[in-house]
Amino acid sequence: MILSRSRLSRKTAPAPAAGDGPAVVPRHVAIIMDGNGRWAKARHLPRVAGHRAGAEAVRRTLRASAKLGIECVTLYAFSSENWKRPEEEIADLTGLMKQFIRSELDEIHASNIRLRIIGDHRAFEPEAAAMVDEAVARTAGNTGSTLVVALNYGSQDELARAMRKLGERIQAGTLDPEAISPDLIAAELDTADLPPLDLLIRTSGEVRLSNFLLWQAAYAELFFTDTLWPDFDEACLAAAVDVYARRERRYGGR
């Protein structure tokens, strides 16, 4: 069963005719990919099997987002809090990240997709960090859609870093505190060059943001599904986009 809830008041638009697809496609979709461990546990498999199945879901989702015409997809791959997990699991996740780059980068590049990283991926072991740097550099000139991967990312840390940058400018005398505005803060965030966030999806039935894109999600539509991430597919993404298309976004105006 798919559960969808919006944090904004809304009216439901008439359903499109069968086969017409969503009338409005979000430019920027972010996904909290949750449920790998529970997927594996339900099948009496080790957690790493759930993470491997989750990597397959990433492949499906990227292809589905391209078909739908989504301009930017941001995936919450590794939070700054995930370092609390067992070392063996972190090693498995790091290995899967390297394997994904090896197996998928050629297709990502050939598809004219630009890879962006938010967070501090250099906290990973040197080989993994270097592979990420190489992948970002290789795709930097691509002009199609954008794949954003949040690695060692936490929104509260992102906001604290932005505040420190603004504080340094104030201390240097180059910024008047009265000039600080939402736009000025947004310009200091990791996502400064990305489209505004339109739709945030979380899988596995959990209903919270978990320190992900807190500033950016201020007026995003939120979609929660019971589907575990390894089972997420083109139909699940299309369902989320269809719900988004039926919502009236008001931005607090009325």
N, C-alpha and C positions, 0 to 999 in steps of 0.2 A: 504493500500500500504506500502511495506517495502522499506525504503530508506537506502542505505548503502553507506558510504563514507569512504575512507581511507585517513589518513594524510600523507601516504607514497606513493611515486611513485610506480607503480606496473604494471605487465602484467597479463592478465587474462589467467588462465590455462584452458585447455580443460575441458568441463563438463564431470563428471563421467557418466558411463552408468546408465540407469534408475535402481533404486533399489540398486545400489552399495553403496550409502551413501558417506559422505565426505571422501576423501583420507587421510586427515590430521586432527587430532583432537587436539585442543589446550589443553595444560596441565592446564593452569590457566585462568579462565574466571571471569571477574568482571562485576557487573551489577549495574547501577544507576536505581533504581526502581522508576520511575516517572509516575505520572498521576492518582494517587488514588483519589485526590480531584476532578479532572475534570471528571473522570468516575462517581463519585457519583453525581456531579452537573448535568450531562447529563441525569441522571435518577431521578432527583428531590429527591435525598436521602441525608441524613447528611454525612459529610465528614468521620465520623467513619465507615460508611458502605463501603466506598471506601477502607479504611485501612483493614477492615475485608476481603474484596474481594482480596486485595493485599496479605494478608497472605495465602489465598488459592493458589495464583499464585506462592508463594514461595514453597509451597508443590509440586506443579506440576513441577516446575523448578528443584528442587532437584532430583526428581525421573527421570526426563528427562536427567539431566546431568549424572546420574549414568548409564543410558542406553547407553549414548554416550561414556562413558569411560573418562569423564573429571576428572582430578585428584584433582583440587582445584577450588572452587567457592567462590567468595567474593561478599557479598551483602552490599550495602550502605543503612543501615537501619535507621540511625539517625545521621545527621551531627551536627557538633558543632554549626552551624548557626540555626538549627531547634529549639533551645531554644527560639528564637524570636517569635515562634508561640503562639497562645492563650493557656493559662494554661489548659483549658478543653481538647484541642486537644492533648497536651503533656500527660495528664493523660490517655486519651484514648489509645495513642500509647504505653504508659508504661503498661497499662492493657493488651493490645494485646500481648506485648512481653512476659509477664508472662504466659498468656494463651497458647501461642505458645510453650513455654518451657514445660509446664505441658502436653500438648497434643502430642507433637512431640518428646520429648527427648528419650522416650523408643525406638521408631522406629529408630531414628538417631543412638543411641547406638547399637541397634541390627544389624544395617547395617554396623557396624564397621567404622562409620564416626567420625572423630576427629573434635571437635568444637574449633575454635580459635576466639578471640576477638581482634580487633584493635581499638584504641581510648581509652577513659577513661570512661568505663561504671560505675565506682563508683560515677559518678556525678548523677546517677539516685537514686531514693528513696531506702533506705536500703534493703527492701525486694526484690526488683527487682535486685539490684546489687548482693545480696547474691544468688539468684536463678541462675544468670549468672555464678557466681563463681562455684557453685555446678555442673552446667552442663558442664563447661569446665573441672573441675576436674574428673568428671565421665567418660568423653570420652577421656581423655588425653592419655590413652594407646592404643587407637584404631589405626589400621594400614592401613585402607582403604583410602578413599578420605577425603578431608578436607573441612569443611564448615567454612568460615571466615565471621564474622558479624562485620561490622563497626558501632560502637555505640559511640555517642558523638565524632565522628572522623572528623578531618579536616586536609588535607594534609599539608597546610602551618604550622599549629601547630606541626605536626609530624616532619617536616623538622627543625623547630626552636628547638624542643626538641633534635633532633639529633645533631644540631650544638652546643647546650649548653653542651652536653655530651663530644663532641670532645674538646670544649673550656676548660672544666674542666681538661681534660687529658693534654692539653697543659700547663695550669696553674700549674698543679702538676709536670710538667717536664717529664711526661711519654710518650709524643707524640710530635714529631717534626712536625711543621706546614707543612713542605715540604713533609711529608709522607702522607698527606691527599689525598685520591684518591676516585674516584666514588665507588669502592668496599668498602672502609672504611666507607663512608657515608651510603651506602646501608646496611651495617652490623649494623648500629645504628637505622634503621627504624623499625616500628612495624611489617613489613613484612619480616624481615630478614631470617626467617626460611621457607619461602614459595617459591614455584617455581616462576620464572620470569613471569610477566604478559604477556599473549599472546593476549587476546581479551577483549576489554572493550565495553559493550553494554549499550546504554541508550534508554529507552522507552519514549513514549509520544510526539515525534517530536522535543524535545529540542535538540540543538546541542552545548553543552558545557560540561565541565568536573566538574564544580561546586565544586572545591576544593577537588577532589577525586583522590587519587593515582597519583598525578602529577609527581612525580619522577618515579614511577613504570611504568607509561604509556608512557614513552619517546619513546619507539619503539613498543608499543602495536598496534595492528590493532584496529580501531574504527568502531563501527557499530551502526547506529542510525535508529530507527524504529518509525513510527507514532503510533504503537500499544500502548495503555495505559496499564500500568503495570497489572491491574486486568485481562486484556484479554490475557496476555502473556501466552503461553502454549508450549507444546513439539514441535509443528510445528514451532513456532517462534524461539525457541532456535536452532532447526535443521537448519533453514534457515540462521541464523547468523553463525553457525559453517560451513555451506556449503560455504558461501561467504568467510570466513576465509581460508578455504581449497584451494580456487581458487586464493588466493593472493600470490605473490612472495615477501617474506620478505627479505629486502636488508640491513637493519641496517646502511644505509648511505654508504655502501661499493662501490656501482656502480649505 
